[in-house]
Amino acid sequence: MNGNWSLAARRNALTARAAIIQEIRRFFVEGGYLEVETPLRIPAPAPEAHIDAIPADGWFLQTSPELCMKRMLAAGYDRLFQVCRCWRAEERGRLHLSEFTMLEWYRANADYRDIMTDCEGLVRALAASLARGNAIRYRGNTIELAGEWERLTVREAFDRYSEISMEEALALDRFDEIMVESIEPKLGMERPTFIHDYPASRGALARLKADDSSVAERFELYIGGLELANAFSELNDPVEQRRRFEQEAALRGELRRQVYPLSEPFLAELATMPPSAGIALGVDRLVMVLLDAARIDDVVAFTPEEL
């Protein structure tokens, strides 16, 4: 008998995972994207208030390749994608690992609506490659992939699923609580859902809407109540970006979390980045959905506890 039963039991899932990652690469290469590799250890992660980077020999393991990839956009690369490892401290649970696999892609001269279209094409292509047809089963729900996916603003989601409005939730500092407990579990149950147009205060690297500066051009993708991706029309104003980074850094200080140095090379080059859009998509969670797995542990070779 194999000495590591749990690892042996994941053979089918890991074989399918490998095929999914190969199909991801095919999808983007055929779409004219350049696959890139950026450093995994960086001196200055983006200062997000509730995401903690893991120190590594005086620098940090990346929480996302975002800043480096946007520097490449600023240098003239117009379509980029990357499948890479990322790390976030103290994240462990049924849906979380501290070390995980991220897919990020960025497009110059595009906005978040273009990235929504990319998401639809990618997930449909992956389902087809697994012979899933136009629908997938995830945790007892049949989720239709054909036809138009749901596009729901955050304000509409609060009106539909919450007892208080988005504005009231922000004023009462209950926005995140209500999103997690009342709204997110109901998203993407019959067809995938893009929840979009987040409050400006929840879009640290996103461009504000031209016709409504109270909201940012940000969306998240949900399938079967599970968040898969976070996307923006990218902010390319270095003065405003510095202000937002400093605001996030101040909040980290108030929360008694480590305050990171600002990425000065990123801020210096941001002014030359064209109007762009980008997305971070969790590969482990995407594999979970496509394989109808209950836990993230079921779709990775080793969990931290097995090392």
C-alpha positions as CSV (number, residue, x, y, z in Angstrom):
1,M,0.0,0.0,0.0
2,N,1.2,3.5,-0.8
3,G,2.7,5.1,2.3
4,N,0.9,8.5,1.7
5,W,-2.7,7.5,1.2
6,S,-4.0,11.1,1.1
7,L,-1.5,12.1,-1.6
8,A,-2.3,9.0,-3.6
9,A,-6.0,9.6,-3.3
10,R,-5.6,13.0,-5.0
11,R,-4.2,11.5,-8.2
12,N,-7.3,12.1,-10.3
13,A,-7.7,15.7,-9.0
14,L,-4.0,16.5,-9.6
15,T,-4.1,15.1,-13.1
16,A,-7.2,17.2,-13.9
17,R,-5.5,20.2,-12.3
18,A,-2.5,19.8,-14.6
19,A,-4.8,19.7,-17.6
20,I,-6.6,22.8,-16.4
21,I,-3.4,24.8,-16.0
22,Q,-2.2,23.6,-19.5
23,E,-5.6,24.8,-20.9
24,I,-5.2,28.2,-19.1
25,R,-1.9,28.7,-20.8
26,R,-3.3,27.7,-24.2
27,F,-6.2,30.1,-23.8
28,F,-4.0,33.1,-23.2
29,V,-1.2,32.3,-25.7
30,E,-3.8,31.8,-28.4
31,G,-5.3,35.2,-27.3
32,G,-2.1,37.0,-28.0
33,Y,-0.9,37.2,-24.4
34,L,2.8,37.0,-23.3
35,E,3.5,34.7,-20.4
36,V,5.8,36.4,-18.0
37,E,7.6,35.5,-14.8
38,T,8.2,38.2,-12.2
39,P,10.2,38.0,-8.9
40,L,8.5,36.1,-6.0
41,R,10.4,38.0,-3.4
42,I,9.9,41.8,-3.5
43,P,10.9,44.8,-1.3
44,A,7.5,46.4,-1.2
45,P,4.1,44.7,-1.5
46,A,1.0,46.8,-2.1
47,P,-0.2,48.1,1.3
48,E,-3.6,46.5,1.6
49,A,-5.0,46.8,5.1
50,H,-6.1,43.3,5.6
51,I,-3.5,41.3,3.6
52,D,-0.3,40.5,5.4
53,A,2.9,39.6,3.5
54,I,5.3,37.0,4.8
55,P,8.9,38.3,5.4
56,A,11.7,36.7,3.5
57,D,15.3,37.7,4.1
58,G,14.5,41.4,4.6
59,W,12.0,41.6,1.8
60,F,8.6,39.9,1.4
61,L,7.1,36.9,-0.5
62,Q,4.7,38.4,-3.0
63,T,1.0,38.5,-2.1
64,S,0.4,39.2,-5.9
65,P,2.6,39.9,-8.9
66,E,0.4,43.0,-9.6
67,L,2.9,45.8,-9.2
68,C,5.6,44.2,-11.3
69,M,3.1,43.3,-14.1
70,K,1.8,46.8,-14.2
71,R,5.3,48.1,-14.5
72,M,5.6,45.9,-17.6
73,L,2.4,47.5,-19.0
74,A,4.0,50.9,-18.4
75,A,7.0,49.7,-20.3
76,G,4.9,48.9,-23.4
77,Y,3.9,45.3,-23.0
78,D,0.2,45.2,-23.9
79,R,-1.1,41.7,-23.0
80,L,0.4,39.8,-20.1
81,F,-0.5,36.7,-18.0
82,Q,1.2,34.8,-15.3
83,V,0.5,31.6,-13.3
84,C,2.5,31.9,-10.1
85,R,2.8,31.2,-6.4
86,C,1.7,33.8,-3.9
87,W,1.8,34.0,-0.1
88,R,-0.4,35.6,2.5
89,A,0.2,35.2,6.2
90,E,-2.1,33.3,8.5
91,E,-4.6,32.3,5.8
92,R,-5.7,28.7,6.4
93,G,-9.2,27.1,6.2
94,R,-11.5,25.1,3.9
95,L,-11.0,27.7,1.2
96,H,-7.6,29.2,2.1
97,L,-3.9,28.4,2.0
98,S,-1.0,30.7,3.0
99,E,0.8,29.5,-0.2
100,F,-1.4,29.3,-3.2
101,T,-1.5,29.6,-7.0
102,M,-2.6,32.8,-8.7
103,L,-3.5,33.5,-12.3
104,E,-3.2,37.2,-13.2
105,W,-3.6,38.8,-16.6
106,Y,-3.5,42.5,-17.7
107,R,-4.6,44.2,-20.9
108,A,-3.6,47.7,-22.1
109,N,-6.3,49.9,-23.6
110,A,-9.1,47.9,-21.9
111,D,-11.4,48.2,-18.9
112,Y,-13.0,45.9,-16.4
113,R,-15.8,45.0,-18.8
114,D,-13.2,43.5,-21.2
115,I,-11.9,41.4,-18.3
116,M,-15.4,40.2,-17.6
117,T,-15.6,38.9,-21.2
118,D,-12.2,37.2,-20.8
119,C,-13.5,35.4,-17.7
120,E,-16.5,34.1,-19.5
121,G,-14.4,32.8,-22.3
122,L,-11.8,31.2,-20.0
123,V,-14.2,29.4,-17.8
124,R,-16.2,28.1,-20.7
125,A,-13.1,26.9,-22.4
126,L,-11.9,25.1,-19.3
127,A,-15.3,23.4,-18.8
128,A,-15.3,22.3,-22.4
129,S,-11.8,20.9,-22.0
130,L,-13.1,18.7,-19.2
131,A,-16.1,17.7,-21.2
132,R,-18.5,19.5,-18.8
133,G,-20.5,21.1,-21.6
134,N,-22.5,24.3,-20.9
135,A,-23.0,23.6,-17.2
136,I,-21.0,22.5,-14.1
137,R,-22.1,21.0,-10.8
138,Y,-20.7,22.6,-7.7
139,R,-21.8,21.7,-4.2
140,G,-25.3,20.5,-5.3
141,N,-26.0,23.3,-7.7
142,T,-26.1,23.2,-11.5
143,I,-24.5,26.4,-12.7
144,E,-25.1,27.4,-16.3
145,L,-22.1,28.8,-18.2
146,A,-23.8,29.5,-21.5
147,G,-25.7,32.7,-22.2
148,E,-25.2,36.0,-20.3
149,W,-23.7,35.8,-16.9
150,E,-25.2,37.9,-14.1
151,R,-23.8,41.4,-13.6
152,L,-24.9,42.9,-10.4
153,T,-23.7,46.2,-8.8
154,V,-22.7,46.2,-5.2
155,R,-25.5,48.6,-4.5
156,E,-28.0,46.3,-6.1
157,A,-26.7,43.3,-4.2
158,F,-27.3,45.2,-0.9
159,D,-30.8,46.1,-2.0
160,R,-31.5,42.5,-2.8
161,Y,-29.8,40.5,0.0
162,S,-29.3,43.0,2.9
163,E,-31.6,44.6,5.3
164,I,-29.7,47.9,5.0
165,S,-28.3,49.8,2.0
166,M,-24.7,49.9,0.9
167,E,-24.4,53.5,2.2
168,E,-25.8,52.5,5.6
169,A,-23.4,49.5,5.8
170,L,-20.4,51.8,5.1
171,A,-21.6,54.3,7.6
172,L,-22.0,51.6,10.3
173,D,-18.7,49.9,9.4
174,R,-20.6,46.8,8.5
175,F,-19.9,46.6,4.8
176,D,-17.4,43.7,5.0
177,E,-19.5,41.8,7.5
178,I,-22.7,42.0,5.4
179,M,-20.8,41.1,2.2
180,V,-19.3,38.0,3.7
181,E,-22.3,36.8,5.7
182,S,-25.4,37.8,3.7
183,I,-24.4,38.6,0.1
184,E,-21.5,36.4,-1.0
185,P,-23.0,33.0,-0.2
186,K,-25.9,33.8,-2.5
187,L,-23.9,34.9,-5.6
188,G,-23.4,32.7,-8.6
189,M,-25.8,29.9,-7.6
190,E,-27.5,29.5,-11.0
191,R,-25.0,31.2,-13.3
192,P,-21.7,33.0,-12.5
193,T,-22.1,36.4,-11.1
194,F,-19.9,39.5,-11.6
195,I,-20.6,41.8,-8.6
196,H,-19.2,45.2,-9.6
197,D,-18.9,48.9,-9.0
198,Y,-17.6,48.8,-5.4
199,P,-17.5,51.8,-3.1
200,A,-14.5,54.0,-3.9
201,S,-13.2,53.2,-0.4
202,R,-13.0,49.5,-1.4
203,G,-11.0,50.0,-4.6
204,A,-7.5,50.8,-3.6
205,L,-5.9,50.2,-7.0
206,A,-9.0,50.8,-9.2
207,R,-10.0,53.7,-11.3
208,L,-13.2,55.5,-10.2
209,K,-16.1,55.6,-12.6
210,A,-16.1,58.7,-14.8
211,D,-19.9,59.3,-14.3
212,D,-20.0,58.4,-10.6
213,S,-16.8,59.0,-8.5
214,S,-18.4,57.4,-5.5
215,V,-17.8,53.9,-6.9
216,A,-14.7,52.2,-8.4
217,E,-14.5,50.1,-11.6
218,R,-13.9,46.9,-9.7
219,F,-15.5,43.5,-9.9
220,E,-15.4,40.1,-8.2
221,L,-16.4,36.9,-9.8
222,Y,-18.5,34.3,-7.9
223,I,-19.5,30.8,-8.8
224,G,-21.6,28.8,-6.4
225,G,-21.1,31.3,-3.6
226,L,-17.3,31.1,-3.9
227,E,-15.2,34.1,-4.8
228,L,-12.8,33.3,-7.6
229,A,-11.4,36.6,-8.8
230,N,-10.9,40.3,-8.1
231,A,-10.5,42.7,-11.0
232,F,-10.0,46.5,-11.8
233,S,-9.9,49.1,-14.4
234,E,-6.5,50.1,-13.2
235,L,-5.7,53.4,-11.7
236,N,-2.8,55.1,-13.6
237,D,-2.6,58.4,-11.7
238,P,0.6,58.3,-9.6
239,V,-0.4,61.1,-7.3
240,E,-3.8,59.5,-6.5
241,Q,-2.2,56.1,-6.2
242,R,0.4,57.4,-3.7
243,R,-2.4,59.0,-1.7
244,R,-4.4,55.8,-1.5
245,F,-1.3,53.7,-0.6
246,E,-0.5,56.2,2.2
247,Q,-4.1,55.9,3.4
248,E,-3.9,52.1,3.4
249,A,-0.5,52.2,5.2
250,A,-2.0,54.5,7.9
251,L,-4.9,52.1,8.4
252,R,-2.4,49.2,8.7
253,G,-0.6,51.3,11.4
254,E,-3.9,51.8,13.2
255,L,-4.6,48.1,13.1
256,R,-1.1,47.5,14.6
257,R,0.0,45.6,11.4
258,Q,3.4,46.0,9.8
259,V,3.6,49.1,7.6
260,Y,5.4,48.3,4.3
261,P,7.6,50.7,2.3
262,L,6.0,52.1,-0.8
263,S,7.1,50.8,-4.1
264,E,8.7,53.9,-5.5
265,P,9.7,52.4,-8.9
266,F,6.1,51.4,-9.4
267,L,4.8,54.9,-8.5
268,A,7.4,56.5,-10.7
269,E,6.5,54.5,-13.7
270,L,2.7,54.5,-13.3
271,A,2.2,57.7,-15.2
272,T,3.3,56.0,-18.4
273,M,0.9,53.1,-18.0
274,P,-1.9,53.3,-20.6
275,P,-5.5,52.8,-19.6
276,S,-5.5,49.2,-18.6
277,A,-7.4,46.5,-16.8
278,G,-6.3,43.4,-14.8
279,I,-7.4,40.6,-12.6
280,A,-6.2,38.2,-10.0
281,L,-7.9,34.7,-10.1
282,G,-7.3,32.0,-7.6
283,V,-6.3,28.8,-9.5
284,D,-6.9,26.5,-6.6
285,R,-10.5,27.7,-6.1
286,L,-11.1,27.6,-9.8
287,V,-10.0,23.9,-9.8
288,M,-12.3,23.3,-6.9
289,V,-15.3,24.6,-8.8
290,L,-14.5,22.7,-12.0
291,L,-14.0,19.4,-10.1
292,D,-16.8,19.9,-7.5
293,A,-14.3,19.7,-4.6
294,A,-15.4,20.6,-1.1
295,R,-12.0,21.7,0.2
296,I,-9.0,23.4,-1.2
297,D,-7.0,20.5,0.4
298,D,-8.5,18.2,-2.2
299,V,-6.9,19.9,-5.2
300,V,-3.3,20.6,-4.1
301,A,-0.5,18.0,-3.8
302,F,0.5,18.9,-0.2
303,T,-1.2,20.9,2.5
304,P,1.0,22.7,5.1
305,E,0.1,20.1,7.7
306,E,1.5,17.3,5.5
307,L,5.0,18.9,5.1
